[in-house]
Every structure is written in C-alpha cells, then in structure tokens.
C-alpha cells in the first residue's frame, strides 16, 4: 500500500500578465493542490530514458480524474515539467517529471 502523503500542485495556465510599456507577456498559473506519492526510478527506466535523450528527475503517481493535461508540477519550491504520463489503473496515473528552471 502506498502512502499518499506528497503535497503537489498542478500548474494550470490562467491567462497572461503584461507590464505597462513592455511587449513581453508572462504566463500566469493557477495552482491545483492534490496528494500524490513518489515512485523510485529504476535503473532500466533511467537507461531507456537516456537512450531517448530524456532526463527523468522524479516519478509521481496521482489520481487520473485530477489530471487535465497540465504540463507543470510544483513540489515544494521546485517546479517540474511533465515528460509523459501512463495510466497504471483506473485509480492511478504515473507522471514522469524533469526539473524545470526559471518558472515561478
């Protein structure tokens, strides 16, 4: 039995902000808080990811009904990008993540 004790936030795009007199737009995110658990990354998983030039930092599991194709996940102060997801069962969805720099 897994412990659903990892607090995470799915970051959902929620419009843009633009400073007066500047052309750059910054994406605003809405945080959707939920519980998850972290799975260990196996050697085989790291090997196959490396063969495809993919870097996996974490694997977490959430409930499928809570996921709406969000591409960013916040865990504590760190932000991760969703590389891909896999439906384990009707109750569990696995998200493979990599570190994402420069996102607030």
Backbone as numpy.savetxt, mean C-alpha at the origin, in Angstrom:
# Nx Ny Nz CAx CAy CAz Cx Cy Cz
-3.70 -18.87 13.17 -4.55 -17.69 13.17 -3.66 -16.45 13.17
-3.96 -15.53 12.28 -3.16 -14.32 12.18 -3.73 -13.21 13.05
-2.83 -12.34 13.51 -3.19 -11.22 14.36 -3.44 -9.98 13.52
-4.65 -9.52 13.44 -5.01 -8.32 12.68 -4.74 -7.11 13.56
-3.45 -6.80 13.79 -3.10 -5.73 14.72 -2.23 -4.64 14.10
-2.12 -4.62 12.78 -1.31 -3.61 12.11 -2.22 -2.49 11.61
-2.06 -1.29 12.18 -2.85 -0.13 11.75 -2.26 0.43 10.46
-3.07 0.50 9.41 -2.62 1.06 8.14 -3.66 2.05 7.63
-3.26 2.84 6.65 -4.19 3.74 5.97 -4.01 3.56 4.47
-5.12 3.33 3.78 -5.10 3.35 2.31 -5.25 4.81 1.91
-4.40 5.28 1.00 -4.45 6.68 0.58 -5.23 6.77 -0.73
-6.36 7.42 -0.67 -7.24 7.56 -1.83 -7.16 8.99 -2.34
-6.93 9.16 -3.66 -6.85 10.51 -4.23 -8.13 11.26 -3.96
-7.98 12.52 -3.51 -9.12 13.33 -3.11 -8.97 14.76 -3.61
-8.71 14.91 -4.90 -8.59 16.24 -5.50 -7.16 16.75 -5.52
-7.05 18.05 -5.79 -5.75 18.70 -5.93 -5.73 20.00 -5.14
-4.52 20.43 -4.78 -4.33 21.77 -4.24 -3.34 22.48 -5.14
-3.52 23.80 -5.25 -2.62 24.59 -6.09 -2.37 25.90 -5.37
-1.10 26.23 -5.19 -0.75 27.48 -4.54 -0.99 28.64 -5.50
-1.41 29.75 -4.94 -1.69 30.94 -5.76 -0.43 31.38 -6.50
-0.57 31.61 -7.79 0.55 32.08 -8.60 1.49 30.99 -9.06
1.21 29.72 -8.73 2.08 28.62 -9.15 1.31 27.68 -10.05
2.04 27.01 -10.95 1.40 26.10 -11.90 1.29 24.67 -11.37
2.15 24.34 -10.42 2.18 22.96 -9.93 0.96 22.62 -9.10
0.37 21.47 -9.38 -0.74 20.95 -8.58 -0.21 19.83 -7.70
-0.70 19.77 -6.49 -0.33 18.71 -5.55 -1.57 17.87 -5.27
-1.42 16.56 -5.37 -2.54 15.65 -5.12 -2.83 15.61 -3.62
-4.10 15.73 -3.27 -4.54 15.56 -1.89 -5.00 14.12 -1.72
-4.77 13.56 -0.53 -5.17 12.18 -0.25 -6.10 12.13 0.95
-7.07 11.24 0.87 -7.94 10.93 1.99 -7.44 9.61 2.56
-7.27 9.56 3.88 -6.78 8.33 4.52 -7.95 7.47 4.98
-7.94 6.21 4.55 -8.95 5.25 4.97 -8.24 4.26 5.91
-8.56 4.36 7.19 -7.87 3.56 8.20 -8.50 2.19 8.34
-7.64 1.17 8.46 -8.12 -0.19 8.66 -7.03 -1.04 9.31
-7.41 -2.26 9.65 -6.47 -3.20 10.27 -5.99 -4.21 9.24
-4.75 -4.64 9.40 -4.13 -5.62 8.51 -3.18 -6.48 9.33
-2.55 -7.41 8.66 -1.42 -8.10 9.27 -0.33 -8.26 8.23
0.91 -8.34 8.71 2.06 -8.43 7.82 2.49 -9.89 7.67
2.81 -10.26 6.42 3.31 -11.61 6.13 4.82 -11.52 5.90
5.56 -12.52 6.29 6.99 -12.53 5.96 7.19 -12.71 4.45
8.26 -12.13 3.94 8.60 -12.27 2.53 9.54 -13.47 2.40
9.14 -14.45 1.60 9.96 -15.65 1.45 11.14 -15.39 0.51
12.13 -16.24 0.59 13.28 -16.14 -0.33 12.84 -16.28 -1.77
11.95 -17.21 -2.03 11.46 -17.43 -3.40 10.77 -16.18 -3.92
9.98 -15.54 -3.07 9.28 -14.31 -3.46 10.29 -13.21 -3.82
11.31 -13.07 -3.00 12.36 -12.07 -3.28 13.10 -12.40 -4.57
13.38 -13.68 -4.77 14.10 -14.11 -5.97 13.29 -13.79 -7.23
12.02 -14.20 -7.25 11.19 -13.97 -8.44 10.93 -12.48 -8.67
10.79 -11.73 -7.60 10.61 -10.28 -7.75 11.88 -9.67 -8.35
13.04 -10.12 -7.88 14.32 -9.62 -8.40 14.49 -9.95 -9.87
14.02 -11.12 -10.29 14.11 -11.50 -11.70 13.29 -10.57 -12.59
12.25 -9.96 -12.02 11.39 -9.05 -12.77 11.72 -7.59 -12.49
12.87 -7.35 -11.85 13.29 -6.00 -11.47 12.26 -5.30 -10.58
11.67 -6.04 -9.66 10.71 -5.50 -8.72 11.32 -5.59 -7.32
11.13 -4.55 -6.53 11.63 -4.55 -5.16 10.45 -4.62 -4.21
10.34 -5.69 -3.46 9.27 -5.84 -2.48 9.81 -5.47 -1.11
9.13 -4.55 -0.42 9.53 -4.14 0.92 8.69 -4.81 1.99
7.39 -4.93 1.73 6.47 -5.54 2.70 5.37 -6.28 1.96
4.79 -7.25 2.66 3.57 -7.91 2.19 2.58 -7.82 3.34
1.42 -7.22 3.08 0.38 -7.12 4.10 -0.89 -7.77 3.58
-1.76 -8.13 4.50 -3.04 -8.76 4.15 -4.15 -7.91 4.75
-5.15 -7.60 3.90 -6.33 -6.85 4.33 -7.58 -7.62 3.88
-8.75 -7.10 4.20 -10.00 -7.69 3.72 -10.29 -7.14 2.32
-10.68 -7.98 1.37 -10.90 -7.53 -0.01 -11.96 -6.43 -0.14
-12.99 -6.46 0.68 -14.06 -5.47 0.57 -13.60 -4.07 0.99
-12.44 -3.97 1.66 -11.92 -2.67 2.09 -11.03 -2.02 1.03
-10.68 -2.77 0.01 -9.72 -2.29 -1.00 -10.44 -1.83 -2.26
-10.10 -0.62 -2.72 -10.73 -0.06 -3.90 -9.66 0.43 -4.88
-8.66 -0.42 -5.13 -7.56 -0.13 -6.06 -6.71 1.08 -5.68
-6.60 1.37 -4.38 -5.70 2.44 -3.95 -4.27 2.03 -4.27
-3.45 2.98 -4.65 -2.07 2.70 -5.04 -1.04 3.01 -3.96
-1.48 3.68 -2.89 -0.56 4.03 -1.81 -1.11 3.56 -0.48
-0.19 3.08 0.39 -0.54 2.61 1.72 0.40 3.29 2.71
-0.17 3.79 3.80 0.64 4.43 4.84 0.65 3.51 6.06
1.86 3.20 6.52 2.03 2.39 7.73 2.94 3.19 8.65
2.38 3.68 9.75 3.13 4.59 10.62 3.43 5.87 9.86
4.70 6.26 9.83 5.10 7.46 9.10 5.58 7.15 7.68
5.62 5.87 7.33 6.14 5.46 6.02 5.02 5.25 5.01
5.32 5.60 3.75 4.36 5.40 2.67 4.91 4.37 1.69
4.03 3.49 1.23 4.41 2.42 0.33 3.52 2.45 -0.91
4.08 1.99 -2.02 3.32 1.86 -3.25 2.90 0.41 -3.42
1.66 0.19 -3.85 1.16 -1.16 -4.10 1.73 -1.63 -5.44
2.51 -2.71 -5.41 3.07 -3.27 -6.64 2.03 -4.15 -7.31
1.44 -5.05 -6.54 0.33 -5.86 -7.04 -0.44 -6.44 -5.86
-1.56 -7.06 -6.16 -2.36 -7.67 -5.11 -2.83 -9.03 -5.57
-3.17 -9.87 -4.59 -3.56 -11.24 -4.87 -4.66 -11.64 -3.88
-5.78 -12.10 -4.38 -6.87 -12.53 -3.52 -6.58 -13.94 -3.02
-6.29 -14.04 -1.73 -5.99 -15.33 -1.11 -7.27 -16.13 -0.93
-8.32 -15.45 -0.45 -9.62 -16.08 -0.22 -10.68 -14.98 -0.23
-11.92 -15.34 0.07 -12.97 -14.32 0.15 -12.77 -13.38 1.33
-11.91 -13.78 2.28 -11.68 -12.99 3.48 -10.35 -12.26 3.49
-9.43 -12.62 2.57 -8.08 -12.04 2.63 -7.57 -11.63 1.25
-6.97 -10.45 1.21 -6.34 -9.91 0.01 -4.92 -9.52 0.37
-3.95 -10.05 -0.37 -2.54 -9.79 -0.12 -2.08 -8.61 -0.98
-1.45 -7.61 -0.35 -0.88 -6.47 -1.07 0.64 -6.55 -0.97
1.32 -6.50 -2.11 2.78 -6.45 -2.13 3.17 -4.99 -2.29
4.06 -4.53 -1.40 4.39 -3.11 -1.32 5.87 -2.84 -1.51
6.18 -1.64 -2.01 7.56 -1.17 -2.02 7.60 0.23 -1.43
8.73 0.63 -0.87 8.87 1.96 -0.27 8.65 3.04 -1.28
7.98 4.10 -0.88 7.70 5.22 -1.76 8.26 6.47 -1.09
9.14 7.16 -1.76 9.76 8.36 -1.22 9.01 9.60 -1.72
9.01 10.65 -0.89 8.48 11.93 -1.32 6.98 12.07 -1.28
6.27 11.19 -0.60 4.81 11.32 -0.48 4.49 11.66 0.97
3.65 12.67 1.17 3.29 13.09 2.52 1.91 12.65 2.87
